[in-house]
């Protein structure tokens, strides 16, 4: 009660921070006329002036107002883009080492230039972190003119980059790259045999774009550098042939003691919530018999004998590969290689492999060449890597649902930045159908209606498989469309550039959920770029055509977002919604679900399906009710809570290794930096002898 009253009188913590920052915005705006009068040379000279002032003892906070005014003017001159007041606030929040939650289309890429320039003045380097190579290169190229006008050097790092080029990119004032590349470079640096082989400098300040994706979604996966070990890859092939002979045990509900009721006995049970598979007693006997038949297990041996532990490991890896990992959902097969698909971004991850023999088991299942098993040489979690930075900040369109985790694990406060223009997108309630067939039928009908109205449509799917299934349905109906998934990523920029044209239909996995701006009417700049040496008349004609298309789409209702199923995380659903309604544009969003969808099947209760059937719901009739939406959100919350526990456990486990890793890496660096290591060896010797004496000889006895 008192908390609510205080909030009404004083405003929330978020409101108070925004009010405080607004005063600085007014100071920046007051400087604008003065900064506008400066020539390009005088503007560039400001960088040297700021560095000199820092050297004399001023702080970055002292320079903030003037530095932000300088960056705003540089962006206006080079890009024709002037930072809005809310973007200045976003920049200040990032400089403070917090997370700025900014809606899609509010210009996060431009916002980053403000704190990046300010913190680069220290000469210690600033890292801008993006979710993929395409965005790293795009953002660096896009913002480079701003930095270069102000005399700053920009570098981009990427996988497979020549050593000297990568070292130069890190030596630049500002470096763009992906979270994976920064993390792997850190591990590689700490495996280097000389200081000259290292590429990274001290980790000073990082701005993470799509911070929730990197610090939360990807935090379950540690970065691992591995080396090959000798292993019998033929064993994977032999074990793989056994798995199709096994049958799943079907269970339905529980008895009064909480034990599962077996409907159809089988050889293994699936726990889809935990993504685990277990052999039943009958299954164990059957597997042992099959292994004995092919000569992999001795006549009197058991699968659970100590000597058979490796064989049991292979059986479970093969079982998981067949039952839990689906082609075109969890991975794709390209050029005889199994490539993992990132469940959060929908992108392929070439070079990344599952551990513990799982990748080899999937290769055996798909009949492609099996690569040797590997052993871990170095590893780190994203949580522990990013906590190495002196100062950390981030931007995203959707962090509020995870504010607690970001604060608890990283000490990062989330500040919600107001939009520049009011948001007028309409978010309709979910429509739930009994079957997937009925759901897709309704989706196709909705797409047709939007096309007839002249509205562009973005259809979000949860996997490559479902994007291709829907694509085939649209082909049968003669509906022209584009598909954007991990298999067609080469044309990503081109597809997104035209996704906002009247009547355009784009089917996309989560790939289109982040870092992409769909401009109503299409992207006229992309059309200009296709021309060689375009004249001013040609550019004017293209802009005029675009304006007509833009007005047509706005009048029709803007971009229509259609979700074909709910993701495990509410944030990823919100990311998809956020593609529409940018910068005050009209738009709408709606999710179509079925009781056969993964989330509903695994987490929503069976009572829901039974109730729908009892109440006489027909296959083609949807449910739209607050009660249903609440049940779906509860299912998502359950998954989010489970995933939070997984991340927390991973972090606690890695924290132990982190202390050891830090000591070892410090010792390696100390040895590499020293010409004569005799003093270091002598101190090691003393420490070891002291430790042995302390352990085995009682105190005061010598």
For each residue, the residues with C-beta under 8 A, 3 or more apart:
1: 4 5
2: 5 6
3: 6 7
4: 1 7 8
5: 1 2 8 9
6: 2 3 9 10
7: 3 4 10 11 12
8: 4 5
9: 5 6
10: 6 7 16
11: 7 14 15 16 19
12: 7 15 16
13: 16 17
14: 11 17 18 415 416
15: 11 12 18 19
16: 10 11 12 13 19 20
17: 13 14 20 21 93 415
18: 14 15 21 22 89 415 417 418
19: 11 15 16 22 23
20: 16 17 23 24
21: 17 18 24 25 89 92 93
22: 18 19 25 26 85 89
23: 19 20 26 27
24: 20 21 27 28 64 65 88 92
25: 21 22 28 29 85 88 89
26: 22 23 29 30
27: 23 24 30 31 65
28: 24 25 31 32 65 68 69 72 88
29: 25 26 32 85
30: 26 27
31: 27 28 34 35 65 66 69
32: 28 29 35 36 69 72 73
33: 36 37
34: 31 37 38
35: 31 32 38 43 69 70 72 73
36: 32 33 73
37: 33 34
38: 34 35 42 43 46 73
39: 42 43
40: 43 44 77 149
41: 44 45
42: 38 39 45 46
43: 35 38 39 40 46 70 73 74 77 149 150
44: 40 41 47 149 150 151
45: 41 42 48 49
46: 38 42 43 49 50 66 67 70 150
47: 44 50 51 121 150 151 152
48: 45 51 52 151
49: 45 46 52 53
50: 46 47 53 54 63 66 67 121
51: 47 48 54 55 121 123
52: 48 49 55 56
53: 49 50 56 58 62 63
54: 50 51 57 58 59 60 63 121 122
55: 51 52
56: 52 53
57: 54
58: 53 54 62 63
59: 54 62 63
60: 54 63 64 95 118 119 121 122
61: 64
62: 53 58 59
63: 50 53 54 58 59 60 66 67 118 121
64: 24 60 61 67 68 92 95 118
65: 24 27 28 31 68 69
66: 31 46 50 63 69 70
67: 46 50 63 64 70 71 114 117 118 121
68: 28 64 65 71 72 83 88 91 92 114 118
69: 28 31 32 35 65 66 72 73
70: 35 43 46 66 67 73 74 117 150
71: 67 68 74 75 83 113 114 117 118 146 150
72: 28 32 35 68 69 75 76 82 83 88 114
73: 32 35 36 38 43 69 70 76 77
74: 43 70 71 77 78 146 149 150
75: 71 72 78 79 81 82 83 110 113 146
76: 72 73 79 80 81 82
77: 40 43 73 74 149
78: 74 75 145 146 149
79: 75 76 110 142 143 145 146
80: 76
81: 75 76 107 110
82: 72 75 76
83: 68 71 72 75 87 88 91 107 110 111 114
84: 87 88 107 420
85: 22 25 29 88 89
86: 89 90 102 106 417 418 419 420
87: 83 84 90 91 106 107 110 111 114 420
88: 24 25 28 68 72 83 84 85 91 92 114
89: 18 21 22 25 85 86 92 93 100 417
90: 86 87 93 94 100 102 106 108 111 114 395 417
91: 68 83 87 88 94 95 111 112 113 114 115
92: 21 24 64 68 88 89 95 96 114 115
93: 17 21 89 90 96 98 99 100 393 415 417
94: 90 91 97 98 100 111 112 114 115 207 393 394 395
95: 60 64 91 92 114 115 118 119 393
96: 92 93 393
97: 94 391 392 393 412
98: 93 94 393 412 413 414 415
99: 93 211 393 394 395 396 399 406 412 413 414 415
100: 89 90 93 94 108 111 393 394 395 415 417
101: 395 396 397 398 399 400 414 415 416 417
102: 86 90 106 107 108 111 395 396 397 417
103: 106 397 419 423 578 581 582
104: 397 517 575 578 579 581 582
105: 517 581 582 583 585
106: 86 87 90 102 103 111 417 419 420 582 583
107: 81 83 84 87 102 110 111
108: 90 100 102 111 112 209 395 397
109: 112 113 139 142 143 209
110: 75 79 81 83 87 107 113 143
111: 83 87 90 91 94 100 102 106 107 108 114 395
112: 91 94 108 109 115 116 128 139 143 207 209 395
113: 71 75 91 109 110 116 117 143 146 147
114: 67 68 71 72 83 87 88 90 91 92 94 95 111 117 118
115: 91 92 94 95 112 118 119 205 207 393
116: 112 113 119 120 126 128 147 174 207
117: 67 70 71 113 114 120 121 146 147 150 152 174
118: 60 63 64 67 68 71 95 114 115 121
119: 60 95 115 116 122 126 204 205 391
120: 116 117 123 125 126 147 152 173 174
121: 47 50 51 54 60 63 67 117 118
122: 54 60 119 204
123: 51 120 173
124: 201 202 204 205
125: 120 170 171 172 173 174 175 201 202 204 205
126: 116 119 120 173 174 175 204 205 206 207
127: 175 177 182 203 204 205 206 207 389
128: 112 116 136 139 140 174 175 176 177 206 207 209
129: 177 178 179 182 206 207 208 209 214
130: 135 136 139 176 177 178 179 209 210 515
131: 135 178 179 209 210 213 214 345 514 515
132: 135 136 178 345 347 515
133: 136 137 158 159 178 181
134: 137 138 489 492 493
135: 130 131 132 138 139 209 515
136: 128 130 132 133 139 140 156 157 158 176 177 178
137: 133 134 140 141 156 158 176
138: 134 135 141 142 493
139: 109 112 128 130 135 136 142 143 176 209
140: 128 136 137 143 144 154 155 156 176
141: 137 138 144
142: 79 109 138 139
143: 79 109 110 112 113 139 140 146 147 154
144: 140 141 147 148 154
145: 78 79 148 149
146: 71 74 75 78 79 113 117 143 149 150
147: 113 116 117 120 143 144 150 152 153 154 173 174
148: 144 145 151 152 153 154
149: 40 43 44 74 77 78 145 146
150: 43 44 46 47 70 71 74 117 146 147
151: 44 47 48 148
152: 47 117 120 147 148 173 174
153: 147 148 172 173 174
154: 140 143 144 147 148 172 173 174 175 176
155: 140 168 169 170 171 172 174 175 176
156: 136 137 140 169 175 176 177
157: 136 161 166 169 170 175 176 177 181 182 185
158: 133 136 137 161 177 178 181
159: 133 180 181 184 351
160:
161: 157 158 165 166 169
162: 165 166
163: 166 167 197 199
164: 167 168
165: 161 162 168 169
166: 157 161 162 163 169 170 185 199
167: 163 164 170 171 199
168: 155 164 165 171 172
169: 155 156 157 161 165 166 172 175 177
170: 125 155 157 166 167 175 185 199 200 201
171: 125 155 167 168 201
172: 125 153 154 155 168 169 175
173: 120 123 125 126 147 152 153 154
174: 116 117 120 125 126 128 147 152 153 154 155
175: 125 126 127 128 154 155 156 157 169 170 172
176: 128 130 136 137 139 140 154 155 156 157
177: 127 128 129 130 136 156 157 158 169 181 182
178: 129 130 131 132 133 136 158 181 182
179: 129 130 131 182 183 208 214 218 382
180: 159 183 184 223
181: 133 157 158 159 177 178 184 185
182: 127 129 157 177 178 179 185 186 200 206 385
183: 179 180 186 187 223 380 382 385
184: 159 180 181 187 188 223 225
185: 157 166 170 181 182 188 189 199 200
186: 182 183 189 190 200 203 380 385 388
187: 183 184 190 191 223 225 378 379 380
188: 184 185 191 192 199 225 378
189: 185 186 192 197 198 199 200
190: 186 187 378 665 668
191: 187 188 225 377 378
192: 188 189 195 197 198 672
193: 197 672
194: 197 672
195: 192 198 669 672 673
196:
197: 163 189 192 193 194
198: 189 192 195
199: 163 166 167 170 185 188 189
200: 170 182 185 186 189 203
201: 124 125 170 171 204
202: 124 125 390
203: 127 186 200 206 388 389 390
204: 119 122 124 125 126 127 201 389 390 391
205: 115 119 124 125 126 127 389 390 391 392 393
206: 126 127 128 129 182 203 386 389 391 392 393
207: 94 112 115 116 126 127 128 129 393 394 395
208: 129 179 211 214 215 386 392 393 394 395
209: 108 109 112 128 129 130 131 135 139 394 395 396 515
210: 130 131 213 214 395 396 514 515
211: 99 208 214 215 394 395 396 399 406 412
212: 215 216 217 394 396 398 399 402 406 571
213: 131 210 216 217 218 344 345 396 514
214: 129 131 179 208 210 211 217 218 219 382 386 394
215: 208 211 212 218 219 382 383 386 394 406 409 410 412
216: 212 213 219 402 405 406 571 647
217: 212 213 214 220 344 569 572
218: 179 213 214 215 221 342 344 382
219: 214 215 216 381 382 383 647 650 651
220: 217 643 646 647 650
221: 218 382
222: 379 380 381 382 650 654
223: 180 183 184 187 379 380 381 382 385
224: 355 376 378 379
225: 184 187 188 191 376 377 378 379
226: 353 355 374 375 376 377
227: 374 375 377
228: 372 373 374 375
229: 372 373 374 375
230: 372
231: 235 372 373
232: 235
233: 236 237 360 370 371 372 373
234: 237 238
235: 231 232 238 239 296 311 314
236: 233 239 240 314 317 318 357 360 361 363 364 370
237: 233 234 240 241 364 370
238: 234 235 241 242 294 296
239: 235 236 242 243 291 296 311 314 315 317 318 361 364
240: 236 237 243 318 321 361 364 365
241: 237 238 244 294
242: 238 239 245 246 287 290 291 294 315 318
243: 239 240 246 318 319 321 322 365
244: 241 322
245: 242 286 290
246: 242 243 266 267 268 283 286 287 319
247: 266 267 268
248: 266 267 268 269 270 323
249: 262 264 265 266 267 268 269 280 283
250: 262 263 264 266
251: 260 261 262 263 269
252: 260 261 263
253: 260 261 606
254: 257 258 259 260 261
255: 258 259 260 261
256:
257: 254
258: 254 255
259: 254 255
260: 251 252 253 254 255 269
261: 251 252 253 254 255
262: 249 250 251 265
263: 250 251 252
264: 249 250
265: 249 262 280 282
266: 246 247 248 249 250 269 280 282 283
267: 246 247 248 249 279 280 282 283 286 287
268: 246 247 248 249 277 278 279 280 283 319 323
269: 248 249 251 260 266 277 278 280
270: 248 276 277 323 324
271: 274 275 276 277 278
272: 275 324 598 601 602
273: 602 603 642
274: 271
275: 271 272 324
276: 270 271 324
277: 268 269 270 271 316 319 320 323 324
278: 268 269 271
279: 267 268 283 284 287 315 316 319
280: 249 265 266 267 268 269 283 284
281: 284 285
282: 265 266 267 285 286
283: 246 249 266 267 268 279 280 286 287
284: 279 280 281 287 288 303 304
285: 281 282 288 289
286: 245 246 267 282 283 289 290
287: 242 246 267 279 283 284 290 291 303 315
288: 284 285 291 292 297 302 303
289: 285 286 292 293
290: 242 245 286 287 293 294
291: 239 242 287 288 294 296 297 303 311 315
292: 288 289 295 296 297 298 299
293: 289 290
294: 238 241 242 290 291
295: 292
296: 235 238 239 291 292 311
297: 288 291 292 301 303 308 311
298: 292 301
299: 292
300:
301: 297 298 305 307 308
302: 288 305 308
303: 284 287 288 291 297 308 311 312 315
304: 284 308 312
305: 301 302 308 309
306: 309
307: 301
308: 297 301 302 303 304 305 311 312
309: 305 306 312 313
310: 313 314
311: 235 239 291 296 297 303 308 314 315
312: 303 304 308 309 315 316
313: 309 310 316 317 356 357
314: 235 236 239 310 311 317 318 357 361
315: 239 242 279 287 291 303 311 312 318 319
316: 277 279 312 313 319 320
317: 236 239 313 314 320 321 356 357 358 360 361
318: 236 239 240 242 243 314 315 321 322 361 364 365
319: 243 246 268 277 279 315 316 322 323
320: 277 316 317 323 324 325 358 361
321: 240 243 317 318 324 325 358 361 362 364 365
322: 243 244 318 319 325 365
323: 248 268 270 277 319 320
324: 270 272 275 276 277 320 321
325: 320 321 322 329 330 331 358 362
326: 329 330 463 465
327: 330 331 332 333 366 465
328: 331 332 463 464 465 468
329: 325 326 341 463 464 465
330: 325 326 327 340 341 343
331: 325 327 328 338 339 340 341 362
332: 327 328 338 339 341 348 464 486 487
333: 327 336 337 338 339 366 368
334: 337 339 348 487
335:
336: 333 368 369
337: 333 334 368
338: 331 332 333 359 362 363 366 368
339: 331 332 333 334 348 349 350
340: 330 331 348 349 352 353 354
341: 329 330 331 332 346 347 348 349 463 464 486
342: 218 345 346 347 348 349
343: 330
344: 213 217 218 510 569 572
345: 131 132 213 342 510 511 513 514
346: 341 342 464 485 486 508 509 510 511 513
347: 132 341 342 486 489 511
348: 332 334 339 340 341 342 486 489
349: 339 340 341 342 352
350: 339
351: 159
352: 340 349
353: 226 340 359 371 374
354: 340 358 359 362
355: 224 226 358 359 374 376
356: 313 317
357: 236 313 314 317 360 361 373
358: 317 320 321 325 354 355 361 362
359: 338 353 354 355 362 363 371
360: 233 236 317 357 363 364 370 371 373
361: 236 239 240 314 317 318 320 321 357 358 364 365
362: 321 325 331 338 354 358 359 365 366
363: 236 338 359 360 366 368 369 370 371
364: 236 237 239 240 318 321 360 361 367 370
365: 240 243 318 321 322 361 362
366: 327 333 338 362 363
367: 364
368: 333 336 337 338 363
369: 336 363
370: 233 236 237 360 363 364
371: 233 353 359 360 363
372: 228 229 230 231 233
373: 228 229 231 233 357 360
374: 226 227 228 229 353 355
375: 226 227 228 229
376: 224 225 226 355 379
377: 191 225 226 227
378: 187 188 190 191 224 225
379: 187 222 223 224 225 376 657
380: 183 186 187 222 223 384 385 654 658 661
381: 219 222 223 384 385 650 651 654
382: 179 183 214 215 218 219 221 222 223 385 386
383: 215 219 386 387 409 410 647 650 651 654
384: 380 381 387 388 651 654 655 658
385: 182 183 186 223 380 381 382 388
386: 206 208 214 215 382 383 389 392 410
387: 383 384 392 410
388: 186 203 384 385
389: 127 203 204 205 206 386 392
390: 202 203 204 205
391: 97 119 204 205 206
392: 97 205 206 208 386 387 389 410 412
393: 93 94 95 96 97 98 99 100 115 205 206 207 208 412
394: 94 99 100 207 208 209 211 212 214 215 399 412
395: 90 94 99 100 101 102 108 111 112 207 208 209 210 211
396: 99 101 102 209 210 211 212 213 399
397: 101 102 103 104 108 574 575 578
398: 101 212 401 571 574 575 578
399: 99 101 211 212 394 396 402 403 406 414 571
400: 101 403 414 416
401: 398 570 571 574 640
402: 212 216 399 405 406 571
403: 399 400 406 407 413 414
404: 407 408
405: 216 402 408 409 644 647
406: 99 211 212 215 216 399 402 403 409 410 412 413 414
407: 403 404 410 411 412 413 414
408: 404 405
409: 215 383 405 406 647 648 651
410: 215 383 386 387 392 406 407
411: 407
412: 97 98 99 211 215 392 393 394 406 407
413: 98 99 403 406 407
414: 98 99 101 399 400 403 406 407
415: 14 17 18 93 98 99 100 101
416: 14 101 400
417: 18 86 89 90 93 100 101 102 106
418: 18 86
419: 86 103 106 422 423 584
420: 84 86 87 106 583 584
421: 583 584
422: 419 584
423: 103 419 581 584
424: 581 584 585 586 587
425: 558 577 580 581 585 586 587 588 589
426: 587 588 589
427: 577 588 589 590
428: 588 589 590
429: 590 624 625 626 629
430: 566 590 591 592 593 624 628 629 632
431: 439 442 590 591 592 593 622 623 624
432: 593 594 595 600 612 622 623 624 628 632
433: 436 438 439 442 592 593 594 595 619 620 621 622 623
434: 438 594 595 609 612 613 617 618 619
435: 438 439 594 595 596 619
436: 433 439 440 594 596 597
437: 440 441 619
438: 433 434 435 441 442 594 619 620 622
439: 431 433 435 436 442 443 564 592 593 594
440: 436 437 443 444 469 470 473 564
441: 437 438 444 445 620
442: 431 433 438 439 445 446 592 620 622
443: 439 440 446 447 459 470 562 564 592
444: 440 441 447 448 473 474 477 479
445: 441 442 448 449
446: 442 443 449 450 560 562 590 592
447: 443 444 450 451 457 459 474 479 505 562
448: 444 445 451 452 477 479
449: 445 446 452 453
450: 446 447 453 455 456 457 503 560
451: 447 448 454 455 457 479 503 505
452: 448 449
453: 449 450 556 557
454: 451 502 503 552 553 556
455: 450 451 502 503 553 556 557 558 559 560
456: 450 499 500 501 502 503 504 505 506 518 520 553 559 560
457: 447 450 451 504 505 506 559 560 561 562
458: 499 506 508 512 518 559 560 561 562 576 579 580
459: 443 447 470 505 506 507 508 562 563 564
460: 508 509 510 512 513 561 562 563 564 576
461: 466 467 470 485 507 508 509 564 565
462: 466 509 510 564 565 567 598
463: 326 328 329 341 466 467 509
464: 328 329 332 341 346 467 468 485 486 487 509
465: 326 327 328 329 468 469
466: 461 462 463 469 470 564 565
467: 461 463 464 470 471 483 484 485 507 508 509
468: 328 464 465 471 472 483 485
469: 440 465 466 472 473
470: 440 443 459 461 466 467 473 474 507 564
471: 467 468 474 475 481 483 507
472: 468 469 475 476
473: 440 444 469 470 476 477
474: 444 447 470 471 477 479 481 505 507
475: 471 472 478 479
476: 472 473
477: 444 448 473 474
478: 475
479: 444 447 448 451 474 475 505
480: 505
481: 471 474 505 506 507
482: 491 495 498 499 504 505 506 507
483: 467 468 471 488 506 507 508
484: 467 488 489 491 492 495 496 506 507 508 509 511 512
485: 346 461 464 467 468 488 489 507 508 509 511
486: 332 341 346 347 348 464 489 509 511
487: 332 334 464
488: 483 484 485 491 492 495
489: 134 347 348 484 485 486 492 511
490:
491: 482 484 488 494 495
492: 134 484 488 489 495 496 511
493: 134 138 496 497 526
494: 491 497 498 526
495: 482 484 488 491 492 498 499 506
496: 484 492 493 499 506 512 516 517 518 523
497: 493 494 522 523 526
498: 482 494 495 501 504 522 523 526
499: 456 458 482 495 496 504 506 512 518 522
500: 456 504 518 519 520 521 522 523 553 559
501: 456 498 504 521 522 549 553
502: 454 455 456 521 549 552 553 556
503: 450 451 454 455 456
504: 456 457 482 498 499 500 501 522
505: 447 451 456 457 459 474 479 480 481 482
506: 456 457 458 459 481 482 483 484 495 496 499 512
507: 459 461 467 470 471 474 481 482 483 484 485
508: 346 458 459 460 461 467 483 484 485 511 512 513
509: 346 460 461 462 463 464 467 484 485 486 512
510: 344 345 346 460 462 513 514 567 572 575 576
511: 345 346 347 484 485 486 489 492 508
512: 458 460 484 496 499 506 508 509 516 576 579
513: 345 346 460 508 510 516 572 575 576 579
514: 131 210 213 345 510 575
515: 130 131 132 135 209 210
516: 496 512 513 579
517: 104 105 496 582
518: 456 458 496 499 500 559 579 580 582
519: 500 522 523 550
520: 456 500 549 550 553 554 558 559 585
521: 500 501 502 524 546 547 548 549 550 551 552 553
522: 497 498 499 500 501 504 519 526 527 546 549
523: 496 497 498 500 519 526 527
524: 521 527 528 542 543 545 546
525: 528 529
526: 493 494 497 498 522 523 529 530
527: 522 523 524 530 531 542 546
528: 524 525 531 534 538 539 542
529: 525 526
530: 526 527
531: 527 528 534 538
532:
533:
534: 528 531 538 539 542
535: 538 539
536: 539 540
537: 540 541
538: 528 531 534 535 541 542
539: 528 534 535 536 542 543
540: 536 537 543 544
541: 537 538 544 545
542: 524 527 528 534 538 539 545 546
543: 524 539 540 546 547
544: 540 541 547 548
545: 524 541 542 548 549
546: 521 522 524 527 542 543 549 550
547: 521 543 544 550 551
548: 521 544 545 551 552
549: 501 502 520 521 522 545 546 552 553
550: 519 520 521 546 547 553 554
551: 521 547 548 554 555
552: 454 502 521 548 549 555 556
553: 454 455 456 500 501 502 520 521 549 550 556 558 559
554: 520 550 551 558 585 586
555: 551 552
556: 453 454 455 502 552 553
557: 453 455 560 586 587 588
558: 425 455 520 553 554 580 581 585 586 587 588
559: 455 456 457 458 500 518 520 553 579 580 581 585 587 588
560: 446 450 455 456 457 458 557 580 587 588 589
561: 457 458 460 576 577 579 580 587 588 589 590
562: 443 446 447 457 458 459 460 589 590 591 592
563: 459 460 566 573 576 577 589 590 591 592
564: 439 440 443 459 460 461 462 466 470 591 592
565: 461 462 466 591 592 593 594 597 598 599
566: 430 563 573 591 593 597 599 600 632 635 636
567: 462 510 570 572 573 599 636
568: 572 599 636 639 640 643
569: 217 344 572 573 636 639 640 643
570: 401 567 573 574 633 636 637 640
571: 212 216 398 399 401 402 574 575
572: 217 344 510 513 567 568 569 575 576
573: 563 566 567 569 570 576 577 591 636
574: 397 398 401 570 571 577 578
575: 104 397 398 510 513 514 571 572 578 579
576: 458 460 510 512 513 561 563 572 573 579 589
577: 425 427 561 563 573 574 580 581 589
578: 103 104 397 398 574 575 581 582
579: 104 458 512 513 516 518 559 561 575 576 582
580: 425 458 518 558 559 560 561 577 585 587 588 589
581: 103 104 105 423 424 425 558 559 577 578 584 585 586 587
582: 103 104 105 106 517 518 578 579 585 587
583: 105 106 420 421
584: 419 420 421 422 423 424 581
585: 105 424 425 520 554 558 559 580 581 582
586: 424 425 554 557 558 581
587: 424 425 426 557 558 559 560 561 580 581 582
588: 425 426 427 428 557 558 559 560 561 580
589: 425 426 427 428 560 561 562 563 576 577 580
590: 427 428 429 430 431 446 561 562 563
591: 430 431 562 563 564 565 566 573
592: 430 431 433 439 442 443 446 562 563 564 565 622
593: 430 431 432 433 439 565 566 597 600 632
594: 432 433 434 435 436 438 439 565 597 600
595: 432 433 434 435 600 601 604 608 609 612
596: 435 436 600 601
597: 436 565 566 593 594 600 601
598: 272 462 565 601 602
599: 565 566 567 568 602 603 604 632 635 636 639
600: 432 566 593 594 595 596 597 603 604 608 632 635
601: 272 595 596 597 598 604
602: 272 273 598 599
603: 273 599 600 635 636 638 639
604: 595 599 600 601 608 631 632 635
605: 608 631
606: 253 609 610
607: 610 611
608: 595 600 604 605 611 612 628 631
609: 434 595 606 612 613
610: 606 607 613 614
611: 607 608 614 615
612: 432 434 595 608 609 615 617 623
613: 434 609 610 616 617
614: 610 611
615: 611 612
616: 613
617: 434 612 613 621 623
618: 434 621
619: 433 434 435 437 438
620: 433 438 441 442
621: 433 617 618
622: 431 432 433 438 442 592
623: 431 432 433 612 617 628
624: 429 430 431 432 628
625: 429 628 629
626: 429 629 630
627: 630 631
628: 430 432 608 623 624 625 631 632
629: 429 430 625 626 632 633
630: 626 627 633 634
631: 604 605 608 627 628 634 635
632: 430 432 566 593 599 600 604 628 629 635 636
633: 570 629 630 636 637
634: 630 631 637 638
635: 566 599 600 603 604 631 632 638 639
636: 566 567 568 569 570 573 599 603 632 633 639 640
637: 570 633 634 640 641
638: 603 634 635 641 642
639: 568 569 599 603 635 636 642 643
640: 401 568 569 570 636 637 643 644
641: 637 638 644 645
642: 273 638 639 645 646
643: 220 568 569 639 640 646 647
644: 405 640 641 647 648
645: 641 642 648 649
646: 220 642 643 649 650
647: 216 219 220 383 405 409 643 644 650 651
648: 409 644 645 651 652
649: 645 646 652 653
650: 219 220 222 381 383 646 647 653 654
651: 219 381 383 384 409 647 648 654 655
652: 648 649 655 656
653: 649 650 656 657
654: 222 380 381 383 384 650 651 657 658
655: 384 651 652 658 659
656: 652 653 659 660
657: 379 653 654 660 661
658: 380 384 654 655 661 662
659: 655 656 662 663
660: 656 657 663 664
661: 380 657 658 664 665
662: 658 659 665 666
663: 659 660 666 667
664: 660 661 667 668
665: 190 661 662 668 669
666: 662 663 669 670
667: 663 664 670 671
668: 190 664 665 671 672
669: 195 665 666 672 673
670: 666 667 673 674 680
671: 667 668 674 677 680
672: 192 193 194 195 668 669
673: 195 669 670
674: 670 671 677 679 680
675:
676: 679
677: 671 674 680 681
678: 681 682
679: 674 676 682 683
680: 670 671 674 677 683 684
681: 677 678 684 685
682: 678 679 685 686
683: 679 680 686 687
684: 680 681 687 688
685: 681 682 688 689
686: 682 683 689 690
687: 683 684 690 691
688: 684 685 691 692
689: 685 686 692 693
690: 686 687 693 694
691: 687 688 694 695
692: 688 689 695 696
693: 689 690 696 697
694: 690 691 697
695: 691 692
696: 692 693
697: 693 694 701 702
698: 701
699:
700:
701: 697 698
702: 697
